[in-house]
């Protein structure tokens, strides 16, 4: 008995679909982080806790998305460099 073949499905190549999804997820992640930073007045620790992330994980995500907390922006605008001291 000869095997029958199915006609090819008309879909975008897998990598194109994956790229679209990945880009949309990254956009949404950035929006959520920015919204939560605003809600928590730029306090990274409180934002991380609210999002269920470690502070370091949030800082990494912020860096990868080009986001900064309000506190860091204010320090840079004031010309203060280096880590914050207690």
Phi and psi restraints in degrees (range 20) as a CNS / XPLOR table:
assign (resid 1 and name C) (resid 2 and name N)
       (resid 2 and name CA) (resid 2 and name C) 1.0 -74.7 20.0 2
assign (resid 2 and name N) (resid 2 and name CA)
       (resid 2 and name C) (resid 3 and name N) 1.0 145.3 20.0 2
assign (resid 2 and name C) (resid 3 and name N)
       (resid 3 and name CA) (resid 3 and name C) 1.0 -78.3 20.0 2
assign (resid 3 and name N) (resid 3 and name CA)
       (resid 3 and name C) (resid 4 and name N) 1.0 141.2 20.0 2
assign (resid 3 and name C) (resid 4 and name N)
       (resid 4 and name CA) (resid 4 and name C) 1.0 -97.1 20.0 2
assign (resid 4 and name N) (resid 4 and name CA)
       (resid 4 and name C) (resid 5 and name N) 1.0 142.9 20.0 2
assign (resid 4 and name C) (resid 5 and name N)
       (resid 5 and name CA) (resid 5 and name C) 1.0 -108.3 20.0 2
assign (resid 5 and name N) (resid 5 and name CA)
       (resid 5 and name C) (resid 6 and name N) 1.0 146.3 20.0 2
assign (resid 5 and name C) (resid 6 and name N)
       (resid 6 and name CA) (resid 6 and name C) 1.0 -86.1 20.0 2
assign (resid 6 and name N) (resid 6 and name CA)
       (resid 6 and name C) (resid 7 and name N) 1.0 147.7 20.0 2
assign (resid 6 and name C) (resid 7 and name N)
       (resid 7 and name CA) (resid 7 and name C) 1.0 -66.4 20.0 2
assign (resid 7 and name N) (resid 7 and name CA)
       (resid 7 and name C) (resid 8 and name N) 1.0 148.1 20.0 2
assign (resid 7 and name C) (resid 8 and name N)
       (resid 8 and name CA) (resid 8 and name C) 1.0 -64.6 20.0 2
assign (resid 8 and name N) (resid 8 and name CA)
       (resid 8 and name C) (resid 9 and name N) 1.0 142.8 20.0 2
assign (resid 8 and name C) (resid 9 and name N)
       (resid 9 and name CA) (resid 9 and name C) 1.0 -80.6 20.0 2
assign (resid 9 and name N) (resid 9 and name CA)
       (resid 9 and name C) (resid 10 and name N) 1.0 143.9 20.0 2
assign (resid 9 and name C) (resid 10 and name N)
       (resid 10 and name CA) (resid 10 and name C) 1.0 -92.8 20.0 2
assign (resid 10 and name N) (resid 10 and name CA)
       (resid 10 and name C) (resid 11 and name N) 1.0 87.8 20.0 2
assign (resid 10 and name C) (resid 11 and name N)
       (resid 11 and name CA) (resid 11 and name C) 1.0 -126.0 20.0 2
assign (resid 11 and name N) (resid 11 and name CA)
       (resid 11 and name C) (resid 12 and name N) 1.0 158.5 20.0 2
assign (resid 11 and name C) (resid 12 and name N)
       (resid 12 and name CA) (resid 12 and name C) 1.0 -68.0 20.0 2
assign (resid 12 and name N) (resid 12 and name CA)
       (resid 12 and name C) (resid 13 and name N) 1.0 152.2 20.0 2
assign (resid 12 and name C) (resid 13 and name N)
       (resid 13 and name CA) (resid 13 and name C) 1.0 -55.7 20.0 2
assign (resid 13 and name N) (resid 13 and name CA)
       (resid 13 and name C) (resid 14 and name N) 1.0 149.1 20.0 2
assign (resid 13 and name C) (resid 14 and name N)
       (resid 14 and name CA) (resid 14 and name C) 1.0 -54.1 20.0 2
assign (resid 14 and name N) (resid 14 and name CA)
       (resid 14 and name C) (resid 15 and name N) 1.0 -43.4 20.0 2
assign (resid 14 and name C) (resid 15 and name N)
       (resid 15 and name CA) (resid 15 and name C) 1.0 -64.5 20.0 2
assign (resid 15 and name N) (resid 15 and name CA)
       (resid 15 and name C) (resid 16 and name N) 1.0 -32.4 20.0 2
assign (resid 15 and name C) (resid 16 and name N)
       (resid 16 and name CA) (resid 16 and name C) 1.0 -67.1 20.0 2
assign (resid 16 and name N) (resid 16 and name CA)
       (resid 16 and name C) (resid 17 and name N) 1.0 -43.1 20.0 2
assign (resid 16 and name C) (resid 17 and name N)
       (resid 17 and name CA) (resid 17 and name C) 1.0 -63.9 20.0 2
assign (resid 17 and name N) (resid 17 and name CA)
       (resid 17 and name C) (resid 18 and name N) 1.0 -43.4 20.0 2
assign (resid 17 and name C) (resid 18 and name N)
       (resid 18 and name CA) (resid 18 and name C) 1.0 -63.9 20.0 2
assign (resid 18 and name N) (resid 18 and name CA)
       (resid 18 and name C) (resid 19 and name N) 1.0 -41.6 20.0 2
assign (resid 18 and name C) (resid 19 and name N)
       (resid 19 and name CA) (resid 19 and name C) 1.0 -62.7 20.0 2
assign (resid 19 and name N) (resid 19 and name CA)
       (resid 19 and name C) (resid 20 and name N) 1.0 -41.9 20.0 2
assign (resid 19 and name C) (resid 20 and name N)
       (resid 20 and name CA) (resid 20 and name C) 1.0 -62.1 20.0 2
assign (resid 20 and name N) (resid 20 and name CA)
       (resid 20 and name C) (resid 21 and name N) 1.0 -46.3 20.0 2
assign (resid 20 and name C) (resid 21 and name N)
       (resid 21 and name CA) (resid 21 and name C) 1.0 -63.6 20.0 2
assign (resid 21 and name N) (resid 21 and name CA)
       (resid 21 and name C) (resid 22 and name N) 1.0 -44.6 20.0 2
assign (resid 21 and name C) (resid 22 and name N)
       (resid 22 and name CA) (resid 22 and name C) 1.0 -61.8 20.0 2
assign (resid 22 and name N) (resid 22 and name CA)
       (resid 22 and name C) (resid 23 and name N) 1.0 -42.9 20.0 2
assign (resid 22 and name C) (resid 23 and name N)
       (resid 23 and name CA) (resid 23 and name C) 1.0 -64.2 20.0 2
assign (resid 23 and name N) (resid 23 and name CA)
       (resid 23 and name C) (resid 24 and name N) 1.0 -44.3 20.0 2
assign (resid 23 and name C) (resid 24 and name N)
       (resid 24 and name CA) (resid 24 and name C) 1.0 -65.1 20.0 2
assign (resid 24 and name N) (resid 24 and name CA)
       (resid 24 and name C) (resid 25 and name N) 1.0 -39.3 20.0 2
assign (resid 24 and name C) (resid 25 and name N)
       (resid 25 and name CA) (resid 25 and name C) 1.0 -65.2 20.0 2
assign (resid 25 and name N) (resid 25 and name CA)
       (resid 25 and name C) (resid 26 and name N) 1.0 -40.9 20.0 2
assign (resid 25 and name C) (resid 26 and name N)
       (resid 26 and name CA) (resid 26 and name C) 1.0 -65.2 20.0 2
assign (resid 26 and name N) (resid 26 and name CA)
       (resid 26 and name C) (resid 27 and name N) 1.0 -39.2 20.0 2
assign (resid 26 and name C) (resid 27 and name N)
       (resid 27 and name CA) (resid 27 and name C) 1.0 -60.9 20.0 2
assign (resid 27 and name N) (resid 27 and name CA)
       (resid 27 and name C) (resid 28 and name N) 1.0 -46.0 20.0 2
assign (resid 27 and name C) (resid 28 and name N)
       (resid 28 and name CA) (resid 28 and name C) 1.0 -66.6 20.0 2
assign (resid 28 and name N) (resid 28 and name CA)
       (resid 28 and name C) (resid 29 and name N) 1.0 -39.4 20.0 2
assign (resid 28 and name C) (resid 29 and name N)
       (resid 29 and name CA) (resid 29 and name C) 1.0 -59.9 20.0 2
assign (resid 29 and name N) (resid 29 and name CA)
       (resid 29 and name C) (resid 30 and name N) 1.0 -43.5 20.0 2
assign (resid 29 and name C) (resid 30 and name N)
       (resid 30 and name CA) (resid 30 and name C) 1.0 -62.4 20.0 2
assign (resid 30 and name N) (resid 30 and name CA)
       (resid 30 and name C) (resid 31 and name N) 1.0 -43.8 20.0 2
assign (resid 30 and name C) (resid 31 and name N)
       (resid 31 and name CA) (resid 31 and name C) 1.0 -60.2 20.0 2
assign (resid 31 and name N) (resid 31 and name CA)
       (resid 31 and name C) (resid 32 and name N) 1.0 -45.6 20.0 2
assign (resid 31 and name C) (resid 32 and name N)
       (resid 32 and name CA) (resid 32 and name C) 1.0 -63.9 20.0 2
assign (resid 32 and name N) (resid 32 and name CA)
       (resid 32 and name C) (resid 33 and name N) 1.0 -45.9 20.0 2
assign (resid 32 and name C) (resid 33 and name N)
       (resid 33 and name CA) (resid 33 and name C) 1.0 -61.8 20.0 2
assign (resid 33 and name N) (resid 33 and name CA)
       (resid 33 and name C) (resid 34 and name N) 1.0 -45.6 20.0 2
assign (resid 33 and name C) (resid 34 and name N)
       (resid 34 and name CA) (resid 34 and name C) 1.0 -61.3 20.0 2
assign (resid 34 and name N) (resid 34 and name CA)
       (resid 34 and name C) (resid 35 and name N) 1.0 -42.3 20.0 2
assign (resid 34 and name C) (resid 35 and name N)
       (resid 35 and name CA) (resid 35 and name C) 1.0 -62.5 20.0 2
assign (resid 35 and name N) (resid 35 and name CA)
       (resid 35 and name C) (resid 36 and name N) 1.0 -44.3 20.0 2
assign (resid 35 and name C) (resid 36 and name N)
       (resid 36 and name CA) (resid 36 and name C) 1.0 -69.3 20.0 2
assign (resid 36 and name N) (resid 36 and name CA)
       (resid 36 and name C) (resid 37 and name N) 1.0 -35.5 20.0 2
assign (resid 36 and name C) (resid 37 and name N)
       (resid 37 and name CA) (resid 37 and name C) 1.0 -61.7 20.0 2
assign (resid 37 and name N) (resid 37 and name CA)
       (resid 37 and name C) (resid 38 and name N) 1.0 -42.4 20.0 2
assign (resid 37 and name C) (resid 38 and name N)
       (resid 38 and name CA) (resid 38 and name C) 1.0 -64.6 20.0 2
assign (resid 38 and name N) (resid 38 and name CA)
       (resid 38 and name C) (resid 39 and name N) 1.0 -44.3 20.0 2
assign (resid 38 and name C) (resid 39 and name N)
       (resid 39 and name CA) (resid 39 and name C) 1.0 -59.7 20.0 2
assign (resid 39 and name N) (resid 39 and name CA)
       (resid 39 and name C) (resid 40 and name N) 1.0 -35.0 20.0 2
assign (resid 39 and name C) (resid 40 and name N)
       (resid 40 and name CA) (resid 40 and name C) 1.0 -101.9 20.0 2
assign (resid 40 and name N) (resid 40 and name CA)
       (resid 40 and name C) (resid 41 and name N) 1.0 22.4 20.0 2
assign (resid 40 and name C) (resid 41 and name N)
       (resid 41 and name CA) (resid 41 and name C) 1.0 53.9 20.0 2
assign (resid 41 and name N) (resid 41 and name CA)
       (resid 41 and name C) (resid 42 and name N) 1.0 37.5 20.0 2
assign (resid 41 and name C) (resid 42 and name N)
       (resid 42 and name CA) (resid 42 and name C) 1.0 78.2 20.0 2
assign (resid 42 and name N) (resid 42 and name CA)
       (resid 42 and name C) (resid 43 and name N) 1.0 4.0 20.0 2
assign (resid 42 and name C) (resid 43 and name N)
       (resid 43 and name CA) (resid 43 and name C) 1.0 -79.4 20.0 2
assign (resid 43 and name N) (resid 43 and name CA)
       (resid 43 and name C) (resid 44 and name N) 1.0 108.7 20.0 2
assign (resid 43 and name C) (resid 44 and name N)
       (resid 44 and name CA) (resid 44 and name C) 1.0 -64.9 20.0 2
assign (resid 44 and name N) (resid 44 and name CA)
       (resid 44 and name C) (resid 45 and name N) 1.0 -40.9 20.0 2
assign (resid 44 and name C) (resid 45 and name N)
       (resid 45 and name CA) (resid 45 and name C) 1.0 -61.5 20.0 2
assign (resid 45 and name N) (resid 45 and name CA)
       (resid 45 and name C) (resid 46 and name N) 1.0 -47.0 20.0 2
assign (resid 45 and name C) (resid 46 and name N)
       (resid 46 and name CA) (resid 46 and name C) 1.0 -65.9 20.0 2
assign (resid 46 and name N) (resid 46 and name CA)
       (resid 46 and name C) (resid 47 and name N) 1.0 -38.8 20.0 2
assign (resid 46 and name C) (resid 47 and name N)
       (resid 47 and name CA) (resid 47 and name C) 1.0 -64.2 20.0 2
assign (resid 47 and name N) (resid 47 and name CA)
       (resid 47 and name C) (resid 48 and name N) 1.0 -45.0 20.0 2
assign (resid 47 and name C) (resid 48 and name N)
       (resid 48 and name CA) (resid 48 and name C) 1.0 -60.2 20.0 2
assign (resid 48 and name N) (resid 48 and name CA)
       (resid 48 and name C) (resid 49 and name N) 1.0 -44.2 20.0 2
assign (resid 48 and name C) (resid 49 and name N)
       (resid 49 and name CA) (resid 49 and name C) 1.0 -62.0 20.0 2
assign (resid 49 and name N) (resid 49 and name CA)
       (resid 49 and name C) (resid 50 and name N) 1.0 -44.0 20.0 2
assign (resid 49 and name C) (resid 50 and name N)
       (resid 50 and name CA) (resid 50 and name C) 1.0 -64.0 20.0 2
assign (resid 50 and name N) (resid 50 and name CA)
       (resid 50 and name C) (resid 51 and name N) 1.0 -32.2 20.0 2
assign (resid 50 and name C) (resid 51 and name N)
       (resid 51 and name CA) (resid 51 and name C) 1.0 -89.1 20.0 2
assign (resid 51 and name N) (resid 51 and name CA)
       (resid 51 and name C) (resid 52 and name N) 1.0 -4.4 20.0 2
assign (resid 51 and name C) (resid 52 and name N)
       (resid 52 and name CA) (resid 52 and name C) 1.0 74.2 20.0 2
assign (resid 52 and name N) (resid 52 and name CA)
       (resid 52 and name C) (resid 53 and name N) 1.0 29.6 20.0 2
assign (resid 52 and name C) (resid 53 and name N)
       (resid 53 and name CA) (resid 53 and name C) 1.0 -116.9 20.0 2
assign (resid 53 and name N) (resid 53 and name CA)
       (resid 53 and name C) (resid 54 and name N) 1.0 159.7 20.0 2
assign (resid 53 and name C) (resid 54 and name N)
       (resid 54 and name CA) (resid 54 and name C) 1.0 -74.4 20.0 2
assign (resid 54 and name N) (resid 54 and name CA)
       (resid 54 and name C) (resid 55 and name N) 1.0 158.1 20.0 2
assign (resid 54 and name C) (resid 55 and name N)
       (resid 55 and name CA) (resid 55 and name C) 1.0 -58.7 20.0 2
assign (resid 55 and name N) (resid 55 and name CA)
       (resid 55 and name C) (resid 56 and name N) 1.0 -42.6 20.0 2
assign (resid 55 and name C) (resid 56 and name N)
       (resid 56 and name CA) (resid 56 and name C) 1.0 -64.4 20.0 2
assign (resid 56 and name N) (resid 56 and name CA)
       (resid 56 and name C) (resid 57 and name N) 1.0 -40.1 20.0 2
assign (resid 56 and name C) (resid 57 and name N)
       (resid 57 and name CA) (resid 57 and name C) 1.0 -62.7 20.0 2
assign (resid 57 and name N) (resid 57 and name CA)
       (resid 57 and name C) (resid 58 and name N) 1.0 -41.7 20.0 2
assign (resid 57 and name C) (resid 58 and name N)
       (resid 58 and name CA) (resid 58 and name C) 1.0 -65.8 20.0 2
assign (resid 58 and name N) (resid 58 and name CA)
       (resid 58 and name C) (resid 59 and name N) 1.0 -42.4 20.0 2
assign (resid 58 and name C) (resid 59 and name N)
       (resid 59 and name CA) (resid 59 and name C) 1.0 -60.3 20.0 2
assign (resid 59 and name N) (resid 59 and name CA)
       (resid 59 and name C) (resid 60 and name N) 1.0 -39.8 20.0 2
assign (resid 59 and name C) (resid 60 and name N)
       (resid 60 and name CA) (resid 60 and name C) 1.0 -63.5 20.0 2
assign (resid 60 and name N) (resid 60 and name CA)
       (resid 60 and name C) (resid 61 and name N) 1.0 -45.1 20.0 2
assign (resid 60 and name C) (resid 61 and name N)
       (resid 61 and name CA) (resid 61 and name C) 1.0 -65.2 20.0 2
assign (resid 61 and name N) (resid 61 and name CA)
       (resid 61 and name C) (resid 62 and name N) 1.0 -39.7 20.0 2
assign (resid 61 and name C) (resid 62 and name N)
       (resid 62 and name CA) (resid 62 and name C) 1.0 -61.3 20.0 2
assign (resid 62 and name N) (resid 62 and name CA)
       (resid 62 and name C) (resid 63 and name N) 1.0 -44.3 20.0 2
assign (resid 62 and name C) (resid 63 and name N)
       (resid 63 and name CA) (resid 63 and name C) 1.0 -63.2 20.0 2
assign (resid 63 and name N) (resid 63 and name CA)
       (resid 63 and name C) (resid 64 and name N) 1.0 -43.7 20.0 2
assign (resid 63 and name C) (resid 64 and name N)
       (resid 64 and name CA) (resid 64 and name C) 1.0 -67.3 20.0 2
assign (resid 64 and name N) (resid 64 and name CA)
       (resid 64 and name C) (resid 65 and name N) 1.0 -25.5 20.0 2
assign (resid 64 and name C) (resid 65 and name N)
       (resid 65 and name CA) (resid 65 and name C) 1.0 -96.3 20.0 2
assign (resid 65 and name N) (resid 65 and name CA)
       (resid 65 and name C) (resid 66 and name N) 1.0 -2.1 20.0 2
assign (resid 65 and name C) (resid 66 and name N)
       (resid 66 and name CA) (resid 66 and name C) 1.0 72.5 20.0 2
assign (resid 66 and name N) (resid 66 and name CA)
       (resid 66 and name C) (resid 67 and name N) 1.0 28.7 20.0 2
assign (resid 66 and name C) (resid 67 and name N)
       (resid 67 and name CA) (resid 67 and name C) 1.0 -99.0 20.0 2
assign (resid 67 and name N) (resid 67 and name CA)
       (resid 67 and name C) (resid 68 and name N) 1.0 147.6 20.0 2
assign (resid 67 and name C) (resid 68 and name N)
       (resid 68 and name CA) (resid 68 and name C) 1.0 -134.8 20.0 2
assign (resid 68 and name N) (resid 68 and name CA)
       (resid 68 and name C) (resid 69 and name N) 1.0 150.6 20.0 2
assign (resid 68 and name C) (resid 69 and name N)
       (resid 69 and name CA) (resid 69 and name C) 1.0 -76.7 20.0 2
assign (resid 69 and name N) (resid 69 and name CA)
       (resid 69 and name C) (resid 70 and name N) 1.0 158.0 20.0 2
assign (resid 69 and name C) (resid 70 and name N)
       (resid 70 and name CA) (resid 70 and name C) 1.0 -60.8 20.0 2
assign (resid 70 and name N) (resid 70 and name CA)
       (resid 70 and name C) (resid 71 and name N) 1.0 -35.3 20.0 2
assign (resid 70 and name C) (resid 71 and name N)
       (resid 71 and name CA) (resid 71 and name C) 1.0 -62.9 20.0 2
assign (resid 71 and name N) (resid 71 and name CA)
       (resid 71 and name C) (resid 72 and name N) 1.0 -43.4 20.0 2
assign (resid 71 and name C) (resid 72 and name N)
       (resid 72 and name CA) (resid 72 and name C) 1.0 -66.0 20.0 2
assign (resid 72 and name N) (resid 72 and name CA)
       (resid 72 and name C) (resid 73 and name N) 1.0 -41.5 20.0 2
assign (resid 72 and name C) (resid 73 and name N)
       (resid 73 and name CA) (resid 73 and name C) 1.0 -60.8 20.0 2
assign (resid 73 and name N) (resid 73 and name CA)
       (resid 73 and name C) (resid 74 and name N) 1.0 -44.5 20.0 2
assign (resid 73 and name C) (resid 74 and name N)
       (resid 74 and name CA) (resid 74 and name C) 1.0 -62.8 20.0 2
assign (resid 74 and name N) (resid 74 and name CA)
       (resid 74 and name C) (resid 75 and name N) 1.0 -41.2 20.0 2
assign (resid 74 and name C) (resid 75 and name N)
       (resid 75 and name CA) (resid 75 and name C) 1.0 -63.4 20.0 2
assign (resid 75 and name N) (resid 75 and name CA)
       (resid 75 and name C) (resid 76 and name N) 1.0 -42.3 20.0 2
assign (resid 75 and name C) (resid 76 and name N)
       (resid 76 and name CA) (resid 76 and name C) 1.0 -66.6 20.0 2
assign (resid 76 and name N) (resid 76 and name CA)
       (resid 76 and name C) (resid 77 and name N) 1.0 -41.5 20.0 2
assign (resid 76 and name C) (resid 77 and name N)
       (resid 77 and name CA) (resid 77 and name C) 1.0 -65.3 20.0 2
assign (resid 77 and name N) (resid 77 and name CA)
       (resid 77 and name C) (resid 78 and name N) 1.0 -30.4 20.0 2
assign (resid 77 and name C) (resid 78 and name N)
       (resid 78 and name CA) (resid 78 and name C) 1.0 -82.2 20.0 2
assign (resid 78 and name N) (resid 78 and name CA)
       (resid 78 and name C) (resid 79 and name N) 1.0 -4.3 20.0 2
assign (resid 78 and name C) (resid 79 and name N)
       (resid 79 and name CA) (resid 79 and name C) 1.0 80.6 20.0 2
assign (resid 79 and name N) (resid 79 and name CA)
       (resid 79 and name C) (resid 80 and name N) 1.0 19.0 20.0 2
assign (resid 79 and name C) (resid 80 and name N)
       (resid 80 and name CA) (resid 80 and name C) 1.0 -93.7 20.0 2
assign (resid 80 and name N) (resid 80 and name CA)
       (resid 80 and name C) (resid 81 and name N) 1.0 122.9 20.0 2
assign (resid 80 and name C) (resid 81 and name N)
       (resid 81 and name CA) (resid 81 and name C) 1.0 -113.4 20.0 2
assign (resid 81 and name N) (resid 81 and name CA)
       (resid 81 and name C) (resid 82 and name N) 1.0 168.0 20.0 2
assign (resid 81 and name C) (resid 82 and name N)
       (resid 82 and name CA) (resid 82 and name C) 1.0 84.6 20.0 2
assign (resid 82 and name N) (resid 82 and name CA)
       (resid 82 and name C) (resid 83 and name N) 1.0 175.2 20.0 2
assign (resid 82 and name C) (resid 83 and name N)
       (resid 83 and name CA) (resid 83 and name C) 1.0 -69.6 20.0 2
assign (resid 83 and name N) (resid 83 and name CA)
       (resid 83 and name C) (resid 84 and name N) 1.0 153.0 20.0 2
assign (resid 83 and name C) (resid 84 and name N)
       (resid 84 and name CA) (resid 84 and name C) 1.0 -70.2 20.0 2
assign (resid 84 and name N) (resid 84 and name CA)
       (resid 84 and name C) (resid 85 and name N) 1.0 137.4 20.0 2
assign (resid 84 and name C) (resid 85 and name N)
       (resid 85 and name CA) (resid 85 and name C) 1.0 -110.0 20.0 2
assign (resid 85 and name N) (resid 85 and name CA)
       (resid 85 and name C) (resid 86 and name N) 1.0 150.2 20.0 2
